[in-house]
Amino acid sequence: MNNLLKFIQKYSSFFLFLGFQLICFVFLFSSVNSYHHVSFANSSNIITGGIYEASSNVSGYFNLTSEVEQLRIQNADLKKKLADHKVFIGDDFASINDTNYLQQFDFLNAKIISSYKAGRKNSITINKGTKNNVKPEMGVVGTKGIIGITTSSSRHYTYVKPLIHEDFILEVIHENSKSFGFVKWMLSDDWRTATVVDIPNYVDVKLGDKILTRGSNGLFPMGEMVGFVLSVEDIPGEVYLKVKINLAEDFSSIYNVQVIDNILKKELEELKSNQN
């Protein structure tokens, strides 16, 4: 104890200096001194913001690399399918005029700007709206498969009901057998899976088989990818299979999409209404 007291006494001037310095710093950067406090806070925010921006840029770079690769694959596939049938009709849309099937579709590139997950009622927002002729009841596809259906639009933005929504239902076909059913997002599904119902139980459905859009409602062209068969259940006493599929599109990482407009959809709807 005596040694400690002697040490403090010996360096008392130095400790007094440190004490005064500490008091000065407290007053200098406290909220009482608004100028220095704000200057210090702003400098701190700039540094922190720079770190977050750098981190975001690195993360965005890796996501962009993945997305570019997906787009390359999609473009190569489209070139094989649509050779000599693609006609550019403006800055926004590219039209496919296929005289073999008398179908005509417009494709508009868009980006997902937000996605909202709320249990069984999820939604997606894209950066195209009525200014770009986007309206409700148009199909939306990603780089790997279908995304959903537009529900409402403002001038610059549109809500999309994704496949992972409890009210989503779409007619699909089993590629190998051409048998059709309906894809739904059921309680047993998560954001990576969906369920296909109403495929007859005599159909030979195998793991890994492709499930595609049928195109009957005019929202999607025939043959757009939906998913791959994950499991097949033959329910006793039922005449239909319960087919679980892995969704082609990963809803946790989607960025670039295309909105589909079937310009002959009105004609199809009029034909159906006349039958009724």
Secondary structure in CASP SS format (residue, H / E / C, confidence):
PFRMAT SS
TARGET T0000
AUTHOR 0000-0000-0000
METHOD secondary structure of the structure
MODEL  1
M C 1.00
N H 1.00
N H 1.00
L H 1.00
L H 1.00
K H 1.00
F H 1.00
I H 1.00
Q H 1.00
K H 1.00
Y C 1.00
S H 1.00
S H 1.00
F H 1.00
F H 1.00
L H 1.00
F H 1.00
L H 1.00
G H 1.00
F H 1.00
Q H 1.00
L H 1.00
I H 1.00
C H 1.00
F H 1.00
V H 1.00
F H 1.00
L H 1.00
F H 1.00
S C 1.00
S C 1.00
V C 1.00
N C 1.00
S H 1.00
Y H 1.00
H H 1.00
H H 1.00
V H 1.00
S H 1.00
F H 1.00
A H 1.00
N H 1.00
S H 1.00
S H 1.00
N H 1.00
I H 1.00
I H 1.00
T H 1.00
G H 1.00
G H 1.00
I H 1.00
Y H 1.00
E H 1.00
A H 1.00
S H 1.00
S H 1.00
N H 1.00
V H 1.00
S H 1.00
G H 1.00
Y H 1.00
F H 1.00
N H 1.00
L H 1.00
T H 1.00
S H 1.00
E H 1.00
V H 1.00
E H 1.00
Q H 1.00
L H 1.00
R H 1.00
I H 1.00
Q H 1.00
N H 1.00
A H 1.00
D H 1.00
L H 1.00
K H 1.00
K H 1.00
K H 1.00
L C 1.00
A C 1.00
D C 1.00
H C 1.00
K E 1.00
V E 1.00
F E 1.00
I C 1.00
G C 1.00
D C 1.00
D C 1.00
F E 1.00
A E 1.00
S E 1.00
I E 1.00
N E 1.00
D E 1.00
T C 1.00
N C 1.00
Y C 1.00
L C 1.00
Q E 1.00
Q E 1.00
F E 1.00
D E 1.00
F E 1.00
L E 1.00
N E 1.00
A E 1.00
K E 1.00
I E 1.00
I E 1.00
S E 1.00
S E 1.00
Y E 1.00
K C 1.00
A C 1.00
G C 1.00
R C 1.00
K E 1.00
N C 1.00
S E 1.00
I E 1.00
T E 1.00
I E 1.00
N C 1.00
K C 1.00
G C 1.00
T H 1.00
K H 1.00
N H 1.00
N C 1.00
V C 1.00
K C 1.00
P C 1.00
E C 1.00
M C 1.00
G E 1.00
V E 1.00
V E 1.00
G C 1.00
T C 1.00
K C 1.00
G C 1.00
I E 1.00
I E 1.00
G E 1.00
I E 1.00
T E 1.00
T E 1.00
S E 1.00
S E 1.00
S C 1.00
R C 1.00
H C 1.00
Y C 1.00
T E 1.00
Y E 1.00
V E 1.00
K E 1.00
P E 1.00
L C 1.00
I C 1.00
H E 1.00
E C 1.00
D C 1.00
F C 1.00
I E 1.00
L E 1.00
E E 1.00
V E 1.00
I E 1.00
H E 1.00
E C 1.00
N C 1.00
S C 1.00
K C 1.00
S C 1.00
F E 1.00
G E 1.00
F E 1.00
V E 1.00
K E 1.00
W C 1.00
M C 1.00
L C 1.00
S C 1.00
D C 1.00
D C 1.00
W C 1.00
R C 1.00
T E 1.00
A E 1.00
T E 1.00
V E 1.00
V E 1.00
D E 1.00
I E 1.00
P E 1.00
N C 1.00
Y C 1.00
V C 1.00
D C 1.00
V C 1.00
K C 1.00
L C 1.00
G C 1.00
D C 1.00
K E 1.00
I E 1.00
L E 1.00
T E 1.00
R C 1.00
G C 1.00
S C 1.00
N C 1.00
G C 1.00
L C 1.00
F C 1.00
P C 1.00
M C 1.00
G C 1.00
E C 1.00
M E 1.00
V E 1.00
G E 1.00
F E 1.00
V E 1.00
L E 1.00
S E 1.00
V E 1.00
E E 1.00
D E 1.00
I C 1.00
P C 1.00
G C 1.00
E C 1.00
V C 1.00
Y E 1.00
L E 1.00
K E 1.00
V E 1.00
K E 1.00
I E 1.00
N E 1.00
L E 1.00
A C 1.00
E C 1.00
D C 1.00
F C 1.00
S C 1.00
S C 1.00
I C 1.00
Y C 1.00
N E 1.00
V E 1.00
Q E 1.00
V E 1.00
I E 1.00
D E 1.00
N E 1.00
I C 1.00
L C 1.00
K H 1.00
K H 1.00
E H 1.00
L H 1.00
E H 1.00
E H 1.00
L H 1.00
K H 1.00
S H 1.00
N H 1.00
Q H 1.00
N C 1.00
END
